[in-house]
Amino acid sequence: MPLEHILRAMQVQADGEIAKITRAAEDEAAQLLADAQAQAVAIRARHRARVEPMLATQAAGLQNKAKLSALRALADAREQLLTDAFARAETRLAQIRASEEYTAIFAALARQAVAALDADPSGQVLIAYVDPRDVALARAMFAELNADAEIKTQPIPLGGLQVTTRDGRIAITNTLAARLARARHLLRGPVAAILVGHAESNQEWTTRTIMPMPACGR
Protein backbone atom coordinates (compact mmCIF):
# COMPACT_ATOMS: atom_id res chain seq x y z
CA MET A 1 0.00 0.00 0.00
CA PRO A 2 1.40 3.36 -1.02
CA LEU A 3 2.45 5.69 1.80
CA GLU A 4 -0.13 8.23 0.77
CA HIS A 5 -2.96 5.76 1.29
CA ILE A 6 -1.55 4.74 4.67
CA LEU A 7 -1.39 8.37 5.83
CA ARG A 8 -4.95 9.01 4.60
CA ALA A 9 -6.25 6.00 6.48
CA MET A 10 -4.50 7.09 9.65
CA GLN A 11 -6.03 10.58 9.28
CA VAL A 12 -9.50 9.17 8.87
CA GLN A 13 -9.01 6.95 11.91
CA ALA A 14 -7.69 9.92 13.95
CA ASP A 15 -10.60 12.09 12.88
CA GLY A 16 -12.98 9.37 13.97
CA GLU A 17 -11.33 9.04 17.34
CA ILE A 18 -11.37 12.82 17.80
CA ALA A 19 -15.06 12.99 16.93
CA LYS A 20 -15.79 10.13 19.32
CA ILE A 21 -13.85 11.79 22.13
CA THR A 22 -15.54 15.14 21.39
CA ARG A 23 -19.04 13.59 21.51
CA ALA A 24 -18.21 11.85 24.79
CA ALA A 25 -16.88 15.07 26.28
CA GLU A 26 -19.96 16.99 25.13
CA ASP A 27 -22.29 14.33 26.55
CA GLU A 28 -20.43 14.35 29.87
CA ALA A 29 -20.52 18.17 30.01
CA ALA A 30 -24.24 18.16 29.27
CA GLN A 31 -24.86 15.62 32.03
CA LEU A 32 -22.75 17.61 34.47
CA LEU A 33 -24.70 20.77 33.60
CA ALA A 34 -28.03 18.97 34.02
CA ASP A 35 -26.90 17.58 37.38
CA ALA A 36 -25.75 21.03 38.49
CA GLN A 37 -29.07 22.59 37.47
CA ALA A 38 -31.00 19.88 39.30
CA GLN A 39 -28.90 20.43 42.41
CA ALA A 40 -29.45 24.20 42.14
CA VAL A 41 -33.21 23.70 41.92
CA ALA A 42 -33.14 21.38 44.94
CA ILE A 43 -31.03 23.86 46.92
CA ARG A 44 -33.36 26.75 46.04
CA ALA A 45 -36.38 24.64 47.04
CA ARG A 46 -34.83 23.76 50.39
CA HIS A 47 -33.84 27.38 50.96
CA ARG A 48 -37.33 28.60 50.05
CA ALA A 49 -38.95 26.04 52.33
CA ARG A 50 -36.77 27.24 55.19
CA VAL A 51 -36.89 30.98 54.49
CA GLU A 52 -40.50 31.54 53.33
CA PRO A 53 -42.10 30.74 56.73
CA MET A 54 -39.66 33.14 58.37
CA LEU A 55 -40.48 35.82 55.81
CA ALA A 56 -44.22 35.19 56.27
CA THR A 57 -43.86 35.50 60.03
CA GLN A 58 -41.90 38.71 59.66
CA ALA A 59 -44.46 40.10 57.21
CA ALA A 60 -47.32 39.23 59.56
CA GLY A 61 -45.48 40.92 62.42
CA LEU A 62 -44.93 44.05 60.36
CA GLN A 63 -48.60 44.10 59.33
CA ASN A 64 -49.76 43.71 62.93
CA LYS A 65 -47.39 46.45 64.03
CA ALA A 66 -48.71 48.73 61.30
CA LYS A 67 -52.30 47.97 62.30
CA LEU A 68 -51.57 48.69 65.95
CA SER A 69 -49.87 51.94 65.01
CA ALA A 70 -52.87 52.94 62.89
CA LEU A 71 -55.31 52.06 65.68
CA ARG A 72 -53.19 53.99 68.18
CA ALA A 73 -53.09 57.01 65.88
CA LEU A 74 -56.87 56.81 65.39
CA ALA A 75 -57.45 56.55 69.15
CA ASP A 76 -55.18 59.52 69.78
CA ALA A 77 -56.98 61.54 67.12
CA ARG A 78 -60.40 60.65 68.56
CA GLU A 79 -59.24 61.53 72.05
CA GLN A 80 -57.91 64.88 70.85
CA LEU A 81 -61.16 65.62 69.02
CA LEU A 82 -63.12 64.71 72.13
CA THR A 83 -60.91 66.87 74.33
CA ASP A 84 -61.30 69.80 71.94
CA ALA A 85 -65.07 69.35 71.78
CA PHE A 86 -65.50 69.42 75.54
CA ALA A 87 -63.03 72.30 75.83
CA ARG A 88 -65.30 74.26 73.49
CA ALA A 89 -68.28 73.20 75.58
CA GLU A 90 -66.56 74.49 78.71
CA THR A 91 -65.78 77.77 76.96
CA ARG A 92 -69.44 78.08 75.98
CA LEU A 93 -70.54 77.42 79.56
CA ALA A 94 -68.15 80.12 80.75
CA GLN A 95 -69.80 82.50 78.28
CA ILE A 96 -73.24 81.52 79.56
CA ARG A 97 -71.97 82.10 83.09
CA ALA A 98 -71.49 85.77 82.20
CA SER A 99 -74.76 86.11 80.28
CA GLU A 100 -78.36 86.87 81.22
CA GLU A 101 -79.21 83.21 80.67
CA TYR A 102 -77.34 82.22 83.80
CA THR A 103 -79.96 83.50 86.27
CA ALA A 104 -82.59 81.09 84.95
CA ILE A 105 -80.04 78.27 84.80
CA PHE A 106 -78.95 78.83 88.40
CA ALA A 107 -82.58 78.88 89.50
CA ALA A 108 -83.21 75.54 87.80
CA LEU A 109 -80.08 74.04 89.35
CA ALA A 110 -81.12 75.23 92.81
CA ARG A 111 -84.64 73.84 92.47
CA GLN A 112 -83.32 70.48 91.35
CA ALA A 113 -80.78 70.34 94.17
CA VAL A 114 -83.41 71.06 96.81
CA ALA A 115 -85.90 68.65 95.22
CA ALA A 116 -83.25 65.92 95.19
CA LEU A 117 -83.16 66.01 98.99
CA ASP A 118 -86.59 64.32 98.94
CA ALA A 119 -87.94 66.48 101.69
CA ASP A 120 -89.91 69.66 102.30
CA PRO A 121 -87.27 72.43 102.13
CA SER A 122 -89.16 74.43 104.73
CA GLY A 123 -88.72 71.66 107.27
CA GLN A 124 -84.96 71.38 107.35
CA VAL A 125 -81.88 73.56 107.49
CA LEU A 126 -79.66 73.37 104.44
CA ILE A 127 -76.18 74.57 103.59
CA ALA A 128 -75.65 75.89 100.10
CA TYR A 129 -72.14 76.33 98.70
CA VAL A 130 -72.03 78.83 95.86
CA ASP A 131 -69.48 80.92 94.05
CA PRO A 132 -68.98 84.37 95.66
CA ARG A 133 -70.54 85.94 92.57
CA ASP A 134 -73.77 84.00 93.16
CA VAL A 135 -74.43 84.84 96.82
CA ALA A 136 -77.19 87.37 96.16
CA LEU A 137 -78.73 85.13 93.51
CA ALA A 138 -78.68 82.15 95.89
CA ARG A 139 -80.32 84.07 98.71
CA ALA A 140 -83.10 85.24 96.45
CA MET A 141 -83.62 81.75 95.05
CA PHE A 142 -83.77 79.99 98.42
CA ALA A 143 -86.14 82.67 99.72
CA GLU A 144 -88.38 81.98 96.73
CA LEU A 145 -88.24 78.27 97.55
CA ASN A 146 -89.04 79.01 101.20
CA ALA A 147 -85.93 77.06 102.13
CA ASP A 148 -83.88 77.75 105.24
CA ALA A 149 -80.38 77.69 103.77
CA GLU A 150 -77.09 78.96 105.10
CA ILE A 151 -75.12 80.36 102.18
CA LYS A 152 -71.41 79.60 102.12
CA THR A 153 -68.94 80.46 99.41
CA GLN A 154 -66.38 78.44 97.56
CA PRO A 155 -64.89 78.84 94.07
CA ILE A 156 -67.27 77.47 91.44
CA PRO A 157 -65.99 79.12 88.25
CA LEU A 158 -68.63 77.81 85.84
CA GLY A 159 -71.47 78.33 88.31
CA GLY A 160 -74.09 76.18 89.95
CA LEU A 161 -74.15 75.07 93.56
CA GLN A 162 -73.77 72.29 96.07
CA VAL A 163 -76.48 71.75 98.69
CA THR A 164 -76.08 69.62 101.80
CA THR A 165 -78.18 68.86 104.80
CA ARG A 166 -77.00 70.39 108.05
CA ASP A 167 -75.71 67.04 109.29
CA GLY A 168 -73.84 66.50 106.02
CA ARG A 169 -75.43 63.12 105.42
CA ILE A 170 -76.75 64.14 102.01
CA ALA A 171 -74.93 66.31 99.53
CA ILE A 172 -76.22 67.30 96.11
CA THR A 173 -73.67 68.67 93.67
CA ASN A 174 -75.41 70.49 90.85
CA THR A 175 -72.69 72.62 89.31
CA LEU A 176 -72.23 73.15 85.59
CA ALA A 177 -68.71 71.73 85.85
CA ALA A 178 -70.07 68.54 87.43
CA ARG A 179 -72.72 68.27 84.75
CA LEU A 180 -70.11 68.69 82.04
CA ALA A 181 -68.00 65.97 83.64
CA ARG A 182 -71.00 63.61 83.76
CA ALA A 183 -71.85 64.45 80.16
CA ARG A 184 -68.26 63.73 79.13
CA HIS A 185 -68.51 60.29 80.73
CA LEU A 186 -71.98 59.45 79.37
CA LEU A 187 -71.54 60.92 75.90
CA ARG A 188 -67.93 59.92 75.30
CA GLY A 189 -68.81 57.22 72.81
CA PRO A 190 -71.59 59.07 70.94
CA VAL A 191 -69.66 62.33 70.75
CA ALA A 192 -66.53 60.57 69.50
CA ALA A 193 -68.61 58.81 66.83
CA ILE A 194 -70.09 62.12 65.71
CA LEU A 195 -66.70 63.76 65.55
CA VAL A 196 -65.25 61.06 63.30
CA GLY A 197 -68.27 61.06 61.02
CA HIS A 198 -69.99 57.82 62.02
CA ALA A 199 -73.10 59.30 63.62
CA GLU A 200 -76.50 59.26 61.94
CA SER A 201 -76.96 62.15 59.58
CA ASN A 202 -79.99 63.54 61.38
CA GLN A 203 -78.39 63.62 64.84
CA GLU A 204 -77.22 67.04 65.98
CA TRP A 205 -75.36 68.12 69.12
CA THR A 206 -74.75 71.61 70.43
CA THR A 207 -72.95 72.85 73.50
CA ARG A 208 -75.51 75.62 73.87
CA THR A 209 -78.40 73.28 74.63
CA ILE A 210 -78.16 72.59 78.32
CA MET A 211 -81.88 72.63 79.17
CA PRO A 212 -83.76 70.57 80.08
CA MET A 213 -81.28 69.15 82.54
CA PRO A 214 -81.12 65.52 83.68
CA ALA A 215 -81.96 64.77 87.28
CA CYS A 216 -78.94 65.41 89.48
CA GLY A 217 -77.43 62.59 91.48
CA ARG A 218 -76.45 62.36 95.04
Secondary structure, DSSP 8 states (H G I E B T S, - for coil): --HHHHHHHHHHHHHHHHHHHHHHHHHHHHHHHHHHHHHHHHHHHHHHHHHHHHHHHHHHHHHHHHHHHHHHHHHHHHHHHHHHHHHHHHHHHHHHHTSTHHHHHHHHHHHHHHHTT-S-GGGSEEEEEE-GGGHHHHHHHHHHTT-EEEEEE---TT-EEEEEETTSS-EEEEEHHHHHHHHHHHHHHHHHHHHTT-S-TT----TT---S------
